[in-house]
């Protein structure tokens, strides 16, 4: 009841941030679980999920779906990391709605890891692999890691998670897409 009583609570204080994260995870987890349950009524091969399901991440609020889908595929479906990641990256698509930094959602690692410990472990592994890819693509450019890492400076950067885990990344306008490519 507490999670659903006030939608979009004021998050300029810690209790509001905590409730907001709980709400986002609750609704996203329920949605991902329902989509997979519905899929499994039609199809038994979880590897075919991207042929039937797409999670459209409209801005950063639903981005935890990337890690939640990984959790379900690894922990509940028993897939190995690489095959779960391949499915996830073919199932999620991200559209950025604004380029304003304050609208690109970030969560304090302390809060995120305390409320969602298993999901945070998954985000850590996604980040570790993503940072390795960044270092490979941009050798001797540590500033690229600083600007692109999912976990950095005590924060979980949700836009970066969405970019790493999506087959499609775009902005609502061409300008947003170009700025997103350059900045994020």
N, C-alpha and C positions, 0 to 999 in steps of 0.2 A: 504494500500500500504506500509506504513512504517513497519508494522509487517512482511511482506513477502520480503521486498527488500533485506535484508542481512540475509541469513540463518546462524545460529550459530555465532552470533556476539561475538566479544571479550568481555569477561565478567570479566576482571580484574579491572573494574571500575563500578561505580553505574549505569550509563546509560546503559551500556552493560548488566548488570545483569537484569535490568528492562525490556529491550527489549527481552532478552532470556526467562524470565518468561512469558511475554505476548505471545511470539511465542509458547512456549510449551502449554500454556493453550488454545490458539486459535486452534491449530491443534488437540489437544486431545479432547477438547470439541466438535469440529466439527465431529471428528471420532466417539465419543461415541453417539452423537445425531443421526448421520447417521445410525449407527449400530442398535440403538433402533427403528428408523423409519422403517428401512428395516425389522426388526424383527416383528414389529406391522403390517406390510403388510401381514405377514403369520400367525400370532398368536395374539389373543386378550388378553391372560392372561400373564401379565408381570412377574408373578411368574415363568413362564417357560423359562425366558431369559437364565439361565445357560445351558439349554438343547440345545440351538442354538448358543450361543455367548460365546466367551472367549476373554478377553482382555489380551494379552501377554505383560507384562511389561518387556521389554528387557532393563535392567539396570534401573537407577533411573529417567531418563529423562521423561518417560511417566507416572510416578507414580501419578501425580495429577488426573489421570483417576479414582482412587479409590474414591476420594472425589467428583469428578464431577459426577460419576455414582450415588453416594449417593444423591447429590443435585437433580438430575433429578428424581430419584425414590421417594424422599420425597417431593420436591417442585412441581414437574410437574405431577407425577403419583399418588400423594396423599397417599403413603404408610407410615405406622408407622415406626419408626426408626428400631426396631428389625427385621421386615420383610425385609426392604430395606438393612440392613446390612447382613442378611443371603444371599440374592440374590447377593450382591456385592462380598462377600467372596467366593461364588461359581462360580463367573464369571471372577475374576482376578487371574492371575498367574504371579509370579515374578521370573526372572532369573537374577542373578547377574553376571556381566561380569568381574569385577575386585575387588580386595580386597584393593586397594590403597585408603586410607582415602580421598584424594583429589578428587577422582572420585565418591565417594558416595555423591551425590548432597545434599546440605543443602541451605536453603534460610533464609535470615534474616526475623524474624517475622514481623518487621516493614514493609518491602517491600511486603511480601506475603499478609499480612492482609490489606494493603492499596490498592493493585491492585485487590485482589480477596476476598473481605470482606465476602461474603456468603460462599464461599469455605473454607475460614479460619475458620468460625464459625463451619462448619462441621468437619474440622480437629481438632479443639479444643474438640469437643464432642467425636470423635474417640479416641483422646489421653486420655481424662478423663476416658473413659471406659477401654481402654487398660492399663492404669496405675493401675486402680483398679484390673484388672486381674493379672498384674505383682505382685502387693502387696499380692494378694491371693496366687499365686503360690510360692512366695518367701517372706514369712513373716519375718519381722525383718531384711531385707536386702535392705536398701535404695539405696545401690550402684547399685542394679539391675534396679531400676527406673531410676537412672542417666544414666545408659548405654543403656537402651532400650526405653525410652520415645520418642515419636514422637516430642513433643515440649519440648525443653530443652536448657538452656543456650542461650536464645534469637534466637534460630534457629528452623526451620521446617526441620526435618531429613527425607528425602524422602525414604531412604531405610527402615527405621522403619515403615513408613506408608505402604509401599509395603508389608512388612512382615505381618503387622497386618491385612491387607485387602485382602490377597490372599489365595486361597485354596492349592496352590503349591508354594514352595520356593526352589530354587536350584541355584547352580552355574554352569557355563559352564564347569567346571572341578570338580571332586570330592573334590580336595583340597579347591577350592573356597567355595563349599557347607559347608564343615566342619568348615572352618574359619568363614564363615557367621554365622553359628549356635553358635559358641563360642563367637564371638565379638559383634554381633548385636542382 
